Amino acid sequence: MRRRSAIKLILAFTAAAGLAAAAYAANRPAAAAAGKAQHLSSYTWKLNQRWFGGFSALKLSDGGKSMTVLSDRATLVTTRIQRSQGLISGITARRAHELRASTGKTLRGFAGDSEGLAVAADGSRYISFEGAARVARYHSPEGRATVLPRPKAFRGLPPNKSLETLAIDARGRLYTLPERALDKHGQIPVWRWNGRRWSRPFSLPPEGGFLPVDADFGPDGRFYLLERDFTLFGFRSRLRRWDITAAGPANEAILLQTRARTHDNLEGLSVWADGTGRLRATMVSDDNFLPFQRTEIVEYALPR
């Protein structure tokens, strides 16, 4: 998401306090995640390109060998992942696409704060934006946006804490939820697009200081939610999972909850199955285009 000056000041202080913080929080998965998600690898991606950084969403395909990653500055990047014994050993960027508005103009600034990514069965990309809260469809990365109808609820969302997430289920229905905008019952609202209209099928319970930053439906059909908490000592991450039933979400499970500074600012999530059928969660960090942060690709094995 777009960073306000106050956030940057806090991040700068965090970087300056890094050595002291390291003594406070070990750089490894937290004990709270033991026996749940299993850390596989962390890969720091570096590339000297003007568009590189600020990644807020990603989707993996082709058995974890192809990756589409979205920057919060309206840039969609296609890549190829190299793996050694199943773990990431390199990433090659193939092409960076500057997203366009429905008018054909390249998106910039407030209108170009792209945050969530979902890929449909026909290859269309759906992208959520949190500046002017909306969801748009791109038949191809080079094409113009087709903006889905904006319900009244979207217009009232806070501009820097709105549609951070986007996921698509096996029936092609889109789900989005805000980063920080609880409903009148103190729950996280979830909106669903069925191809004709938006509805509010259910809400999710907030817990602790964590805020939603991305979501995905796994090959198992379950709904996965990546959440983030920012503390004086750095970022913490959490991954929760639900079965989505006709009656709403059920069987909530916390698969992962890290200590501060275990990873960088994880914002993007893709859940997929490797060649052995094992579920994996791949996450990417948003470096906010700041030199003391990094673009980190993190992978965990997930329990069934």
N, C-alpha and C positions, 0 to 999 in steps of 0.2 A: 504493500500500500504506500501512498505518498507520505513522506515523513515531514512532520512539522519541526520547526527549529528546536522546540523543547525536547523532542525525542532525540534529535542529534546531539544535543548537549548531554543528555543522560547517557547515550551510547559512548560519547567521548570520555565521560567520567568512568564508565565501566571499563573501557579499554585501558585507561591509565591505572585502574585498580586491578588489572588482570593478574599480576603476580600474587597479590594478596588473596585474590579470590580463588586462585588455583589451590591454595592451601586449604581453603574452606570447602570446595567442591571438586571431587575427583573427576577427571575427564574420561568417564566410562558410563555405561548404562546404569541407572539407579537400581538399587536392590528391590524397589517396588515392582520392577518389571521382570524379576527373576521368575523363570518357569512360564513366562508368557511370551512376549515377542523376544526373539533372539537376535542380537546385533550381529550382522554379517560383515559390513564394511562401511567405511567412510572415505569418500574420495573428494579431494579438493580440486575443483575445475578452474583452470586459469586460461584466459584468452585475451589477447590484446586487440580488442575490437571496440569501437565506439559504443555499440549497442549492448555490450556484455555487462550483465549484472541485473540486480533488482528482480530476480526470478520469483514468481509467486504461484506458479502452477506448472504441472508436467503430466504427461501421459506416456507410458511405455507400451510397446507392442513388439511383435515378432520375437516372442520369447525373451524379452528384455534386451534386445539388440538395437531397437529403434526407440528414439525418444523425441517427443515434441515438448518444448518448454516455452513458457510464456513469461515475458518481462512485464513489469507494471508500468512500462512506458510504451505500451501498445506495439510490442515486437514479438512475433511468433517465430521460433527457431526450430528447424528440423535437424536432428543429429543422428549419428551412428555411434553405438556404444561398443567398445572392445572389452572382452571379458577373458579372464584367466581363471580356470577352474570355477567358473560361475560368478566370479567377483569382478567388479569394474576395474579395468586397468587403463582405460583411456576413453576419451570422448572426442569425436570429430564433428564439428559443426558443418552442416551441408549448405544451409541457406537460411538467411534471416529475412523475414517478411515484415515490413512496416504495415500495420493494419490501417484500413481506411474506413471512413464513415460511410453512411448510406449515400452521401452526396458525392463520394469519390475522393474527397480530400483526406490526406494523411492525418491520422489522429494525433493530437498534441495536448500537453498540459492536462487540465482538469478533465476534459472529455476523454482522454486517453489512459485513464488510470485502470488498466485491465488487471483483473485479479484471479478469476476462476476459469477453468478450461474443461470442457467435456467434448468427447469425440463420438459422433453418432455412427451407426452401422454403415451408413452410406459414405462415410468419410468427412461429412460436414463437421466443422468446428463451431461449437457454441462457446461464447466468451461472456463472462459477467464483468461489469464495470462498477466501481464504487464511488467515483466522483459524481457523475450524473447516473444514479443507480438504474441499471438496465441490463438486459441480456440480448446479445446479438448473434445471429447465425452467419457463418461464412462458408459458402459452398466450396470455396478454395481460398487459400491464404492471400492470394493476390486480388481477390474480388472485393466488391463493396459489401458493407454490412447490411443485413436485413434485421432490423430491430424488432424484437417481439413486443407486443403491447405491454405498456407499463401500468400496472395496477396502482391505485391511489396509495397503497401502503408503501410502495417503493419510493414515491416522491417525498415521503416524510422521514426517510431514513437519514441518519447523520452522514454527511458527505465523506468522511474519512473512516467510517466504521460500518459500511453497509455491505454490499454483496461480495463478500470475500471468497465465497465458495460456490462451486458448481459441480454437480454430479449427474450422471445419466444411468437409468436402470435398464434392465434387459428388454423392457417394453418401449424404450425410447423416450421415457418421460424424464424431464429435467427437474432437479431439486436444487434450490439455493437457499441460503440463510445468511443473516448479517453477522458481522464480527461482534458488534456491541449495540444491540437494540432489542432488549427484552420486551415481551408483551406485558399486558396489564396484570398477568398472573405470575410475572417474574420468570417466564420460560423463554427459550430460544425459538422464535417462530421459524417454521419451514414452509416455503412455498413450492408448489409443484406445477409445472407446465405440461399439459397433456396433448399439446399440438393445436389446441383451440383457445384455451383460457388458463389463467392461473387460479389455484385454490390453496387453502391452508389445511392440508390433510392431518398434520400433527405438529407437536412442538417437542423440543428436547430439553432435558433438565440441565441447567448450568451447575457447575460444581467447582468450588474453590476459585482461584483467580484466573483460571484458564479461559481463553476466548477462542472461538472457532476461526480457523484460517484456511482450511480446505476439507473436501470430502470426496469420497469415491464409493462406488458399488464394486465389490470384488467379484471374481468369477463364481464365488459361492452364493451370490445374490444378496449378501449382507451389506449394511451401510456402515462405512468407516468414516470417522470424524477426527481430523487432526486439529489439535488445539495448542495454543501458545500462552505462556505467562512470562512477563518481563519483570525481573527483580533487580535489586541493586547489584547482584552478583552475576547477572546475565540472563539468558533465555532458558526456560524450561519447556519441554514438549510433552504432550500426552496424546495417546491414540485410543479412542473408544470405538466400540462396535455394537450394532443392534441388528436383530432380525426385524424387518419391516413387515408387519402383518396387516390384515384388513382392519384390525382394531387399533393399529398404531405401532410404535416401536416397542420391542420386547427383548428380554434377555441381554440387558446391557452388560458389557464386559470392558474393563480397562486392560488393554493389552500392553500398554507402554506408558510409563511416566518417568521422566528423567530428572536428574538434579540440574541445577543451574550450570551452564557452561559445558554440559555433556556434548552438545552440538551447538551450531550457530542458530540463526533465526529461521528455523524450519517453517516454511509457508505452503509448500506444494506437496500433494500426495497422489500416488498412483498405486493401486493394489492389483496384482497380477499373479499368474501362476507360471513357474519356471518349467523346464522340460521334464522334471520329475513329478510335476503336479503340486509341488509345494507352494503355498501362498507366500508372496513377498510384498512388503510395503517399501516403496522407494519414495524418498522425500528430498526436497531441494530447499536450500536456504536462500533467503533474500538478503543480499549484502548491503542494501540501501545505497549502493554506489559509494560506499565509504571504504577507505583504504585499510582500516583496522578490522573489518569484517571479511568474510570469505564466502565464496559460492561452494557449498558443500552438498554432495550427493550422498545420502545415507540410505542403507538398505537393512531391513530386518526381515527375518523369517517369522511368519505368523502361525499361531496354532489354528487348527481346524475347529 
